[in-house]
Amino acid sequence: MTLDESGLLRLSVTAHEAAANPEIWPQFLERYSQVVGARAAFLQRHHLAEERSEFLHSFGITRQLNASYVAHYSKVNVWRQHGQHLYVQGRVFFDEESYPRPLLKRSEFYNDCLLLNGITRSFSGVAGRRGDQVLTLTAMRAEHEHSFDGGSRKILQALLPHVVRAQITAERLELLEAGEAALNRLTMGVVLLALDRRVVFANREAEATLRAADGLALRHDRIDATSAEAGAALQSLFQYALAPGQSLDCPPAVLVPRPSGRRPYGITAAPLKTRPAAFATAPAAAAVAVITDPERQQPVAVETLRRTFRLTRREAALAAALAEGRVLAEAAERLGMRYETARTHLRRILSKTETSRQAQLVLLVERLVRSASLRRPSDD
Protein backbone atom coordinates (compact mmCIF):
# COMPACT_ATOMS: atom_id res chain seq x y z
CA MET A 1 0.00 0.00 0.00
CA THR A 2 1.88 3.04 -1.31
CA LEU A 3 1.05 6.43 -2.71
CA ASP A 4 3.57 7.92 -5.11
CA GLU A 5 3.90 11.65 -5.79
CA SER A 6 1.60 11.57 -8.82
CA GLY A 7 -1.06 9.68 -6.83
CA LEU A 8 -0.82 12.18 -3.97
CA LEU A 9 -1.07 15.04 -6.44
CA ARG A 10 -4.22 13.58 -8.02
CA LEU A 11 -5.83 13.06 -4.62
CA SER A 12 -4.88 16.52 -3.36
CA VAL A 13 -6.20 18.15 -6.54
CA THR A 14 -9.50 16.30 -6.10
CA ALA A 15 -9.71 17.56 -2.51
CA HIS A 16 -9.19 21.16 -3.62
CA GLU A 17 -11.78 20.75 -6.39
CA ALA A 18 -14.22 19.44 -3.79
CA ALA A 19 -13.77 22.67 -1.81
CA ALA A 20 -15.52 24.54 -4.63
CA ASN A 21 -17.86 21.68 -5.57
CA PRO A 22 -18.94 19.52 -2.58
CA GLU A 23 -20.39 16.89 -4.92
CA ILE A 24 -16.81 15.81 -5.66
CA TRP A 25 -16.08 14.75 -2.05
CA PRO A 26 -17.46 11.19 -2.53
CA GLN A 27 -15.07 10.73 -5.48
CA PHE A 28 -12.16 11.83 -3.33
CA LEU A 29 -13.24 9.53 -0.49
CA GLU A 30 -13.66 6.55 -2.82
CA ARG A 31 -10.17 7.03 -4.24
CA TYR A 32 -8.77 7.53 -0.74
CA SER A 33 -10.45 4.29 0.41
CA GLN A 34 -8.81 2.41 -2.44
CA VAL A 35 -5.39 3.81 -1.60
CA VAL A 36 -5.52 2.88 2.12
CA GLY A 37 -7.48 -0.36 1.61
CA ALA A 38 -10.61 0.77 3.45
CA ARG A 39 -14.25 -0.26 3.06
CA ALA A 40 -15.53 3.21 3.96
CA ALA A 41 -14.19 6.72 4.36
CA PHE A 42 -15.84 9.91 5.45
CA LEU A 43 -15.44 13.49 6.57
CA GLN A 44 -17.06 13.75 9.98
CA ARG A 45 -17.82 16.67 12.25
CA HIS A 46 -17.83 16.05 16.01
CA HIS A 47 -19.73 18.35 18.37
CA LEU A 48 -17.97 17.60 21.64
CA ALA A 49 -20.14 19.67 23.98
CA GLU A 50 -23.32 18.16 22.51
CA GLU A 51 -21.83 14.63 22.49
CA ARG A 52 -22.81 13.91 18.91
CA SER A 53 -21.23 13.56 15.47
CA GLU A 54 -22.38 13.71 11.85
CA PHE A 55 -21.17 12.60 8.44
CA LEU A 56 -20.55 15.54 6.11
CA HIS A 57 -19.46 13.51 3.07
CA SER A 58 -18.96 9.77 2.82
CA PHE A 59 -18.14 6.75 0.73
CA GLY A 60 -19.30 3.26 1.79
CA ILE A 61 -21.78 4.55 4.38
CA THR A 62 -25.34 3.40 3.68
CA ARG A 63 -28.32 5.68 4.14
CA GLN A 64 -29.59 3.34 6.86
CA LEU A 65 -26.32 3.56 8.79
CA ASN A 66 -26.23 7.35 8.37
CA ALA A 67 -29.78 7.68 9.69
CA SER A 68 -29.26 5.40 12.70
CA TYR A 69 -25.91 7.00 13.50
CA VAL A 70 -27.35 10.50 13.52
CA ALA A 71 -30.44 9.40 15.47
CA HIS A 72 -28.64 7.42 18.18
CA TYR A 73 -25.26 5.79 17.74
CA SER A 74 -23.23 8.99 17.42
CA LYS A 75 -24.29 9.74 21.00
CA VAL A 76 -22.65 6.50 22.22
CA ASN A 77 -19.52 6.80 20.11
CA VAL A 78 -16.89 5.64 22.62
CA TRP A 79 -14.06 6.63 20.28
CA ARG A 80 -15.16 10.25 20.48
CA GLN A 81 -16.01 10.09 24.17
CA HIS A 82 -12.62 8.71 25.22
CA GLY A 83 -10.34 10.08 22.50
CA GLN A 84 -10.90 13.83 22.73
CA HIS A 85 -7.29 14.37 23.81
CA LEU A 86 -6.28 13.21 20.32
CA TYR A 87 -8.27 15.94 18.55
CA VAL A 88 -5.38 18.20 17.64
CA GLN A 89 -5.30 19.62 14.10
CA GLY A 90 -2.95 17.64 11.89
CA ARG A 91 -2.78 14.61 14.19
CA VAL A 92 -3.28 11.09 12.82
CA PHE A 93 -4.30 8.26 15.17
CA PHE A 94 -5.69 4.70 15.22
CA ASP A 95 -8.86 3.56 16.96
CA GLU A 96 -6.85 1.65 19.60
CA GLU A 97 -5.41 4.98 20.75
CA SER A 98 -8.91 6.29 21.38
CA TYR A 99 -10.29 3.27 23.25
CA PRO A 100 -8.89 -0.24 23.94
CA ARG A 101 -10.43 -2.83 21.66
CA PRO A 102 -11.34 -5.28 24.49
CA LEU A 103 -13.51 -2.50 26.00
CA LEU A 104 -14.78 -1.45 22.58
CA LYS A 105 -16.10 -4.95 21.90
CA ARG A 106 -18.28 -4.83 25.01
CA SER A 107 -19.94 -1.57 23.98
CA GLU A 108 -23.32 -0.96 22.38
CA PHE A 109 -21.54 1.18 19.79
CA TYR A 110 -19.48 -1.80 18.60
CA ASN A 111 -22.08 -4.59 18.75
CA ASP A 112 -25.19 -2.78 17.53
CA CYS A 113 -23.63 -0.34 15.10
CA LEU A 114 -20.10 -1.09 13.89
CA LEU A 115 -20.24 -4.89 13.80
CA LEU A 116 -23.64 -5.02 12.10
CA ASN A 117 -22.38 -2.72 9.35
CA GLY A 118 -19.09 -4.54 8.82
CA ILE A 119 -16.77 -1.66 9.73
CA THR A 120 -15.08 -1.98 13.11
CA ARG A 121 -11.50 -0.78 12.60
CA SER A 122 -10.69 2.86 11.96
CA PHE A 123 -8.01 5.48 11.78
CA SER A 124 -8.47 9.23 11.54
CA GLY A 125 -6.73 12.51 10.87
CA VAL A 126 -7.86 15.80 12.40
CA ALA A 127 -8.51 18.27 9.57
CA GLY A 128 -9.62 21.10 11.82
CA ARG A 129 -10.75 22.10 15.27
CA ARG A 130 -12.65 25.20 16.33
CA GLY A 131 -13.72 25.24 19.94
CA ASP A 132 -15.68 22.08 20.63
CA GLN A 133 -16.17 21.28 16.93
CA VAL A 134 -13.72 18.89 15.29
CA LEU A 135 -13.45 17.84 11.65
CA THR A 136 -11.89 14.45 10.95
CA LEU A 137 -11.09 12.36 7.89
CA THR A 138 -11.69 8.73 8.84
CA ALA A 139 -11.23 5.40 7.05
CA MET A 140 -12.68 2.06 8.23
CA ARG A 141 -12.18 -1.68 7.72
CA ALA A 142 -13.99 -4.87 8.70
CA GLU A 143 -13.20 -6.88 11.85
CA HIS A 144 -11.52 -9.75 10.00
CA GLU A 145 -9.13 -7.40 8.22
CA HIS A 146 -5.81 -6.21 9.61
CA SER A 147 -5.66 -2.98 11.58
CA PHE A 148 -4.40 0.07 9.75
CA ASP A 149 -0.64 0.42 10.01
CA GLY A 150 2.25 2.83 9.64
CA GLY A 151 1.86 2.88 5.86
CA SER A 152 -1.67 4.17 6.26
CA ARG A 153 -0.43 6.80 8.69
CA LYS A 154 2.20 8.08 6.24
CA ILE A 155 -0.37 8.38 3.47
CA LEU A 156 -2.81 10.31 5.62
CA GLN A 157 -0.08 12.54 7.06
CA ALA A 158 0.92 13.49 3.51
CA LEU A 159 -2.66 14.06 2.40
CA LEU A 160 -4.10 15.76 5.48
CA PRO A 161 -2.60 19.26 4.91
CA HIS A 162 -4.39 19.36 1.54
CA VAL A 163 -7.69 18.40 3.17
CA VAL A 164 -7.16 21.10 5.80
CA ARG A 165 -6.55 23.74 3.13
CA ALA A 166 -9.50 22.50 1.09
CA GLN A 167 -11.77 22.81 4.13
CA ILE A 168 -10.55 26.35 4.84
CA THR A 169 -11.24 27.26 1.21
CA ALA A 170 -14.72 25.73 1.41
CA GLU A 171 -15.54 27.75 4.54
CA ARG A 172 -14.33 30.97 2.96
CA LEU A 173 -16.37 30.32 -0.16
CA GLU A 174 -19.45 29.72 1.98
CA LEU A 175 -18.87 33.06 3.73
CA LEU A 176 -18.38 34.82 0.40
CA GLU A 177 -21.57 33.29 -1.00
CA ALA A 178 -23.52 34.28 2.12
CA GLY A 179 -22.13 37.81 1.96
CA GLU A 180 -22.90 38.12 -1.74
CA ALA A 181 -26.45 36.90 -1.17
CA ALA A 182 -26.94 39.52 1.56
CA LEU A 183 -25.58 42.31 -0.66
CA ASN A 184 -27.79 41.20 -3.54
CA ARG A 185 -30.87 41.74 -1.37
CA LEU A 186 -30.11 45.44 -0.89
CA THR A 187 -32.06 48.08 -2.82
CA MET A 188 -28.90 50.13 -3.33
CA GLY A 189 -25.84 49.43 -5.42
CA VAL A 190 -22.72 48.24 -3.63
CA VAL A 191 -19.40 48.18 -5.49
CA LEU A 192 -15.97 47.10 -4.26
CA LEU A 193 -13.06 48.98 -5.82
CA ALA A 194 -9.40 48.05 -6.22
CA LEU A 195 -6.62 50.57 -5.63
CA ASP A 196 -6.60 51.39 -9.35
CA ARG A 197 -10.39 52.10 -9.13
CA ARG A 198 -11.33 48.99 -11.10
CA VAL A 199 -14.53 47.26 -10.00
CA VAL A 200 -13.78 44.04 -8.11
CA PHE A 201 -17.40 43.24 -7.24
CA ALA A 202 -20.83 44.75 -7.90
CA ASN A 203 -24.08 43.52 -6.39
CA ARG A 204 -27.17 43.00 -8.55
CA GLU A 205 -28.54 46.49 -7.95
CA ALA A 206 -25.22 48.08 -8.97
CA GLU A 207 -25.00 45.88 -12.08
CA ALA A 208 -28.54 46.88 -13.10
CA THR A 209 -27.74 50.56 -12.53
CA LEU A 210 -24.58 50.42 -14.64
CA ARG A 211 -26.33 48.47 -17.42
CA ALA A 212 -29.07 51.13 -17.58
CA ALA A 213 -26.39 53.75 -18.42
CA ASP A 214 -28.64 56.50 -17.12
CA GLY A 215 -25.91 58.85 -15.93
CA LEU A 216 -23.51 56.11 -14.83
CA ALA A 217 -21.55 53.63 -16.91
CA LEU A 218 -18.72 51.13 -16.67
CA ARG A 219 -15.69 52.10 -18.78
CA HIS A 220 -12.60 49.93 -18.81
CA ASP A 221 -13.88 48.24 -15.63
CA ARG A 222 -14.16 51.62 -13.87
CA ILE A 223 -17.29 53.54 -12.88
CA ASP A 224 -17.72 56.89 -14.59
CA ALA A 225 -20.48 59.48 -15.08
CA THR A 226 -21.78 60.71 -18.44
CA SER A 227 -21.60 64.25 -17.11
CA ALA A 228 -18.02 65.58 -17.21
CA GLU A 229 -18.49 67.62 -14.04
CA ALA A 230 -20.04 64.71 -12.13
CA GLY A 231 -17.39 62.39 -13.51
CA ALA A 232 -14.57 64.55 -12.16
CA ALA A 233 -16.26 64.77 -8.75
CA LEU A 234 -16.80 61.01 -8.78
CA GLN A 235 -13.14 60.26 -9.44
CA SER A 236 -12.14 62.65 -6.63
CA LEU A 237 -14.53 60.83 -4.32
CA PHE A 238 -13.05 57.44 -5.21
CA GLN A 239 -9.53 58.75 -4.75
CA TYR A 240 -10.59 60.06 -1.33
CA ALA A 241 -11.94 56.61 -0.38
CA LEU A 242 -8.80 54.90 -1.62
CA ALA A 243 -6.56 57.21 0.43
CA PRO A 244 -7.68 56.74 4.06
CA GLY A 245 -6.68 59.32 6.65
CA GLN A 246 -7.77 62.42 4.76
CA SER A 247 -10.03 64.91 6.50
CA LEU A 248 -13.80 65.18 6.29
CA ASP A 249 -13.40 68.33 4.14
CA CYS A 250 -13.62 66.22 1.00
CA PRO A 251 -17.29 66.01 -0.16
CA PRO A 252 -18.67 62.80 1.40
CA ALA A 253 -21.12 62.24 -1.48
CA VAL A 254 -21.58 63.07 -5.15
CA LEU A 255 -24.83 63.66 -7.03
CA VAL A 256 -24.87 62.23 -10.57
CA PRO A 257 -27.54 63.70 -12.90
CA ARG A 258 -29.51 61.31 -15.10
CA PRO A 259 -30.37 62.01 -18.76
CA SER A 260 -33.76 60.36 -18.19
CA GLY A 261 -34.78 63.27 -15.98
CA ARG A 262 -35.18 61.09 -12.91
CA ARG A 263 -33.75 62.25 -9.62
CA PRO A 264 -29.95 62.02 -9.56
CA TYR A 265 -28.04 59.13 -8.08
CA GLY A 266 -26.28 59.73 -4.79
CA ILE A 267 -22.87 58.10 -4.53
CA THR A 268 -20.74 57.75 -1.41
CA ALA A 269 -17.53 55.84 -0.85
CA ALA A 270 -15.32 54.71 2.03
CA PRO A 271 -12.13 52.72 2.54
CA LEU A 272 -12.52 49.12 3.69
CA LYS A 273 -11.46 48.65 7.30
CA THR A 274 -10.01 45.24 6.43
CA ARG A 275 -8.76 44.61 2.94
CA PRO A 276 -9.36 41.03 1.76
CA ALA A 277 -6.54 39.28 -0.05
CA ALA A 278 -6.62 39.09 -3.83
CA PHE A 279 -8.47 35.98 -5.09
CA ALA A 280 -6.99 34.20 -8.12
CA THR A 281 -6.39 36.89 -10.79
CA ALA A 282 -8.80 39.44 -9.27
CA PRO A 283 -7.19 42.43 -7.50
CA ALA A 284 -7.84 43.00 -3.81
CA ALA A 285 -10.71 45.30 -2.86
CA ALA A 286 -9.64 48.51 -1.08
CA ALA A 287 -12.82 50.63 -0.93
CA VAL A 288 -16.59 50.37 -1.11
CA ALA A 289 -18.86 52.66 -3.12
CA VAL A 290 -22.60 52.89 -2.52
CA ILE A 291 -25.00 54.00 -5.26
CA THR A 292 -28.36 55.24 -4.01
CA ASP A 293 -31.30 55.58 -6.38
CA PRO A 294 -33.90 57.86 -4.70
CA GLU A 295 -36.55 56.35 -6.97
CA ARG A 296 -36.07 52.98 -5.27
CA GLN A 297 -35.35 53.85 -1.65
CA GLN A 298 -37.77 53.00 1.13
CA PRO A 299 -38.54 55.91 3.46
CA VAL A 300 -36.40 56.01 6.57
CA ALA A 301 -38.26 56.57 9.84
CA VAL A 302 -36.53 59.45 11.61
CA GLU A 303 -37.86 58.31 14.97
CA THR A 304 -36.43 54.82 14.42
CA LEU A 305 -33.01 56.31 13.73
CA ARG A 306 -33.27 58.52 16.79
CA ARG A 307 -34.14 55.64 19.14
CA THR A 308 -31.74 53.10 17.62
CA PHE A 309 -28.64 55.29 17.67
CA ARG A 310 -29.62 57.81 20.39
CA LEU A 311 -29.52 60.70 17.96
CA THR A 312 -31.10 64.08 18.51
CA ARG A 313 -34.09 64.84 16.30
CA ARG A 314 -31.99 67.09 14.05
CA GLU A 315 -29.24 64.48 13.81
CA ALA A 316 -31.79 61.79 12.96
CA ALA A 317 -33.38 63.97 10.27
CA LEU A 318 -29.96 64.65 8.74
CA ALA A 319 -29.04 60.94 8.89
CA ALA A 320 -32.28 60.06 7.08
CA ALA A 321 -31.59 62.62 4.36
CA LEU A 322 -28.02 61.38 3.89
CA ALA A 323 -29.21 57.76 3.77
CA GLU A 324 -31.36 58.73 0.78
CA GLY A 325 -28.13 59.56 -1.06
CA ARG A 326 -28.23 63.32 -0.69
CA VAL A 327 -24.99 65.25 -0.42
CA LEU A 328 -24.42 67.12 2.80
CA ALA A 329 -25.08 70.56 1.32
CA GLU A 330 -28.39 69.44 -0.21
CA ALA A 331 -29.49 67.73 3.00
CA ALA A 332 -28.63 70.82 5.02
CA GLU A 333 -30.59 73.07 2.68
CA ARG A 334 -33.58 70.74 2.77
CA LEU A 335 -33.60 70.84 6.57
CA GLY A 336 -33.04 74.60 6.77
CA MET A 337 -29.67 74.01 8.42
CA ARG A 338 -26.40 75.86 7.93
CA TYR A 339 -23.74 73.80 6.17
CA GLU A 340 -21.24 74.15 9.04
CA THR A 341 -23.93 73.04 11.49
CA ALA A 342 -24.68 70.03 9.27
CA ARG A 343 -20.98 69.10 9.27
CA THR A 344 -20.95 69.19 13.07
CA HIS A 345 -24.08 67.02 13.21
CA LEU A 346 -22.52 64.59 10.72
CA ARG A 347 -19.47 64.11 12.91
CA ARG A 348 -21.74 63.31 15.84
CA ILE A 349 -23.86 60.94 13.73
CA LEU A 350 -20.79 59.03 12.57
CA SER A 351 -19.54 58.77 16.14
CA LYS A 352 -22.85 57.55 17.53
CA THR A 353 -23.37 55.02 14.73
CA GLU A 354 -19.71 53.90 14.94
CA THR A 355 -19.16 54.60 11.25
CA SER A 356 -16.48 56.77 9.64
CA ARG A 357 -17.92 57.64 6.21
CA GLN A 358 -21.33 58.38 4.72
CA ALA A 359 -21.07 55.17 2.67
CA GLN A 360 -20.92 53.12 5.87
CA LEU A 361 -23.80 55.12 7.33
CA VAL A 362 -25.95 54.48 4.25
CA LEU A 363 -25.34 50.73 4.43
CA LEU A 364 -26.08 50.71 8.15
CA VAL A 365 -29.39 52.51 7.67
CA GLU A 366 -30.31 50.21 4.77
CA ARG A 367 -29.82 47.17 7.01
CA LEU A 368 -31.95 48.84 9.68
CA VAL A 369 -34.75 49.53 7.18
CA ARG A 370 -34.63 45.95 5.86
CA SER A 371 -34.69 44.53 9.38
CA ALA A 372 -37.68 46.68 10.28
CA SER A 373 -39.53 45.63 7.11
CA LEU A 374 -38.93 41.93 7.88
CA ARG A 375 -40.30 42.34 11.41
CA ARG A 376 -43.31 44.35 10.27
CA PRO A 377 -46.49 42.20 10.25
CA SER A 378 -48.16 41.64 6.90
CA ASP A 379 -51.41 43.35 5.96
CA ASP A 380 -53.17 39.97 5.60
HUHU-V575195 format. One line per field, one symbol per residue. phi: phi as a letter, one per 40 degrees, with the letter a starting at -180 (. if undefined). burial: b if it has 24 or more other C-alpha atoms within 12 Angstrom, else e. A space follows every 50 residues. Layout:
# HUHU-V575195
phi: ???
burial: ???
This chain:
# HUHU-V575195
phi: .bbcccccccccccccccccbdccddccccccccccgbcaaacbbbbccc faaaccaabgbccccdcccccacccbcccccbbccccbdgcbacccccad cdcdccccdcccbcccbgbbbaabbcciabgcbbbbbbbbbcccccccbc cccccccccddccccccccccccccccccccccccccbcbbcbcdcgccc abccccccccccfbhbabbfgbcabcccccccccccccccccbdhccccc dcabcbcbdcgccccbbbaacccbccccbfcccccbabbbbbbccbcccc ccccccccbfccccccccccccccgccccccccccgbcccccccccdccc cccfbbacdccccccccccccccccccccc
burial: eebeeeebeebbebbbbbbbebeebbbbbbbbbbbbbbbbbbbbbbbbee bbbbbbbbbbbeeebbebbbeebbbbbbbbbebbebbebbbbbbbbbbbe eeebeeeebbebbbeebbbbbbbbbbbbbeeebbbbbbbbbbeeeebbbe ebbbbbbbbbbbbbbbbbeeeeeeeeeeeeeebeebbbbbbbbbbebbbb bbbebbbebbeebbbbbbeeebbbbbeeebbebbbbbbbbbbeeeeeeeb bbbbbbbbeeeeebbbbbbbbbeeeeeeeeeeebbbbbbbbbbbeebbbb bbeebbeebebeebbbbbbbbbbbbbbbbbbbeebeeeeeebbebbbbbb eebebbbbbbbbbbbbbbbbeeeeeeeeee
